[in-house]
């Protein structure tokens, strides 16, 4: 069940402080790493003021942390899942974590790490939700500025630093493209060309099959890719098959440099 109590930065720090005291009193060292909304609230003042839960991975003392979190929830009348590990499905095998200020390594008590901005950005892109109740889009825009990224393809390259392509769903390219289009309608990531070909999408219906993407700009990219598909990560044969499937290629015969007729397929009929 989703926590209905909004947790501010002060709430989160108070919860962590209480968890630290419980661990210290018990003579235990417990370690957690934070992600998602909680990481945004704690890392960037004035950007996110609250979150509904604390996304965490418990690195050590799992049973103790879970029981202590329930105790803290009862003391503050919070949902018992205010601190939970639902985020573990989005954790990368090559993480980038940094100590949360004031919660560095020690012999007894709570040790807290938080996802670094570039890793947090990659996670946000992978887990992106486009519904109006989600903070993901605004969080991603904040992290883009923090990481100094201004191109969609650079963002997708960053995501691939942390996740293999098999873990990156098509919605990531679409979502990133829609975010950049808010600022620049022509900012279409090159990987969308690959997506159109691999999914055999009709170029004349991109507005319906890829809502939120600038269909005209994407079609222009497809036209540019036609001259050398492999430069865009698409095999020549796959591109030609796609063109034939949707009737967008036409044969053009022109004089070659050696005087013989030169036959080529032109993709401009869409």
C-alpha positions in Angstrom: 0.0 0.0 0.0 1.3 3.4 -0.9 2.2 5.6 2.0 -0.3 8.5 2.3 1.9 10.6 4.7 4.2 12.9 2.8 7.7 12.7 4.2 9.8 15.9 4.1 13.5 16.2 4.4 13.1 16.8 8.1 11.0 13.7 8.4 13.4 11.5 6.5 16.4 12.7 8.5 14.5 12.2 11.8 13.7 8.7 10.7 17.3 8.0 9.8 18.5 9.5 13.1 16.1 7.3 15.1 17.3 4.2 13.1 20.9 5.2 13.9 20.1 5.4 17.7 18.3 2.1 17.7 21.2 0.4 15.9 23.7 2.1 18.3 21.8 1.0 21.4 21.8 -2.5 20.0 25.5 -2.4 19.3 24.9 -3.1 15.6 26.3 -1.6 12.4 23.7 -1.4 9.7 24.1 0.0 6.2 21.6 1.2 3.6 21.7 3.0 0.3 19.0 5.5 -0.8 17.5 6.1 -4.2 14.4 7.7 -5.8 12.5 10.5 -4.3 14.3 10.3 -1.0 17.6 10.7 -2.7 16.2 13.8 -4.6 14.9 15.3 -1.4 18.1 14.8 0.5 20.5 15.7 -2.3 18.9 18.8 -3.8 17.5 21.6 -1.6 14.5 23.3 -2.9 13.8 20.9 -5.8 11.8 18.1 -4.2 10.3 19.0 -0.8 8.8 15.6 0.0 8.3 12.0 -1.0 5.8 9.3 0.0 8.4 6.7 0.9 12.1 6.1 1.2 13.5 3.8 -1.5 16.4 1.9 0.0 18.5 -1.2 -0.4 19.6 -2.7 3.0 23.2 -3.7 2.7 23.6 -5.2 6.1 21.4 -5.9 9.2 18.4 -6.5 7.0 16.1 -8.1 9.7 17.1 -5.4 12.3 16.5 -2.5 9.9 13.1 -3.9 8.9 12.0 -4.3 12.5 13.4 -0.9 13.5 11.6 0.7 10.5 8.3 -0.7 11.8 9.0 0.7 15.2 9.7 4.1 13.8 6.5 4.0 11.7 4.5 3.2 14.8 6.2 6.0 16.8 5.4 8.6 14.0 2.1 7.2 12.7 3.7 6.5 9.3 2.9 3.7 7.0 4.9 0.6 8.0 6.5 0.6 4.5 7.8 4.1 4.7 11.3 2.6 4.2 11.1 -0.2 1.7 13.3 -2.0 -0.9 10.9 -2.0 -3.9 13.6 -0.1 -5.8 15.9 -3.2 -5.8 14.5 -4.2 -9.2 16.0 -1.1 -10.8 19.4 -1.3 -9.1 22.4 -1.6 -11.5 25.2 -4.1 -11.3 27.6 -1.1 -11.6 26.4 1.3 -9.0 27.7 4.8 -8.3 27.1 5.6 -4.7 28.4 8.3 -2.4 28.2 8.8 1.4 25.3 10.9 2.6 26.7 13.9 4.4 26.8 13.1 8.1 26.3 9.4 7.7 29.7 8.1 6.7 31.2 4.8 7.7 31.5 4.0 11.4 31.9 1.0 13.7 28.4 1.1 15.2 25.1 2.7 14.1 23.7 3.6 10.8 25.8 4.1 7.6 24.0 5.7 4.7 25.0 6.0 1.0 23.0 7.8 -1.7 22.9 7.3 -5.4 25.2 9.7 -7.3 23.4 12.2 -9.6 24.4 10.4 -12.9 23.3 7.0 -11.5 20.1 8.5 -10.1 19.4 9.9 -13.6 19.9 6.5 -15.2 17.6 4.9 -12.7 14.9 7.5 -13.2 15.0 7.0 -16.9 14.7 3.2 -16.6 11.8 3.5 -14.1 10.2 6.5 -15.8 6.5 7.0 -15.4 4.7 9.6 -17.6 1.5 9.9 -15.6 0.6 13.2 -14.0 1.0 11.9 -10.4 4.7 11.0 -11.0 7.6 13.3 -10.1 9.9 11.4 -12.6 9.9 13.9 -15.4 10.6 16.9 -13.1 13.3 14.8 -11.3 14.9 13.9 -14.6 15.0 17.6 -15.7 16.7 18.5 -12.5 19.3 15.7 -12.9 19.9 16.7 -16.5 21.0 20.1 -15.3 23.0 18.6 -12.4 24.9 16.3 -14.8 25.3 18.9 -17.5 23.6 16.9 -20.3 21.9 18.8 -23.1 21.4 16.0 -25.8 19.0 13.1 -25.7 21.7 10.7 -27.1 24.1 11.7 -24.3 21.4 10.7 -21.8 20.8 7.4 -23.5 24.6 6.8 -23.5 24.6 7.5 -19.8 21.8 5.0 -19.2 23.9 2.3 -21.1 26.8 3.0 -18.7 24.7 1.5 -15.9 22.4 -0.9 -17.7 22.8 -3.4 -20.5 20.6 -2.8 -23.5 18.5 -5.8 -22.7 17.3 -4.0 -19.5 16.5 -0.7 -21.3 12.8 -0.7 -22.5 11.8 1.2 -25.6 9.9 3.7 -23.3 13.2 5.1 -22.2 14.1 6.5 -25.7 10.5 7.7 -26.1 10.4 9.4 -22.7 13.8 11.0 -23.0 12.8 12.3 -26.5 9.6 13.8 -25.2 11.5 15.6 -22.4 14.0 17.2 -24.8 11.3 18.1 -27.2 9.9 20.4 -24.5 12.9 22.6 -25.0 13.9 21.7 -28.6 11.4 20.0 -31.0 14.2 18.6 -33.1 16.0 16.9 -30.2 15.2 13.3 -31.3 17.7 10.6 -30.1 19.3 8.5 -32.8 18.2 5.4 -31.1 14.6 6.1 -32.1 15.6 5.3 -35.7 16.6 1.8 -34.5 13.4 1.5 -32.6 11.3 2.3 -35.7 13.1 -0.2 -37.9 13.2 -3.0 -35.2 9.5 -2.6 -34.4 8.6 -2.2 -38.1 6.6 0.9 -37.5 4.8 2.6 -40.3 6.6 6.0 -40.8 3.3 7.7 -41.8 1.7 6.8 -38.5 4.5 7.6 -36.0 2.3 10.2 -34.4 -0.1 7.4 -33.3 2.4 4.7 -32.6 4.9 7.0 -30.7 2.8 9.6 -28.9 4.8 12.4 -27.4 7.5 12.2 -30.1 7.9 14.8 -32.8 6.9 12.6 -35.7 8.0 15.0 -38.4 11.5 15.4 -36.9 11.8 11.6 -36.5 10.8 11.1 -40.2 13.5 13.5 -41.2 16.0 11.5 -39.2 14.8 8.4 -41.0 15.4 10.1 -44.4 19.0 11.0 -43.3 19.6 7.5 -42.1 18.6 6.0 -45.5 22.0 6.9 -47.1 24.0 5.0 -44.5 21.8 3.0 -42.1 24.7 1.3 -40.4 26.0 4.7 -39.1 22.7 4.8 -37.2 23.1 1.3 -35.8 20.7 -0.3 -38.4 21.7 -3.0 -40.9 21.3 -2.0 -44.6 19.1 -5.1 -45.3 16.9 -4.4 -42.3 16.4 -0.8 -43.4 15.5 -1.9 -47.0 13.1 -4.5 -45.7 11.4 -1.9 -43.6 11.1 0.4 -46.5 9.6 -2.3 -48.7 7.1 -3.3 -46.0 5.7 0.3 -45.9 6.2 1.3 -49.5 8.4 4.2 -48.7 11.4 3.4 -51.0 11.5 4.3 -54.7 14.1 3.2 -57.2 16.1 5.9 -58.9 18.4 5.3 -61.8 21.1 7.9 -62.5 24.4 7.9 -64.5 27.3 6.5 -62.6 30.8 7.8 -62.6 31.9 5.0 -64.9 29.2 5.8 -67.4 27.0 2.9 -66.4 23.5 3.4 -64.9 23.5 3.6 -61.1 20.5 2.2 -59.3 19.7 3.3 -55.8 16.7 3.3 -53.5 15.5 6.7 -52.3 13.5 7.0 -49.1 11.5 10.2 -49.3 7.9 9.1 -49.8 6.8 9.6 -46.3 
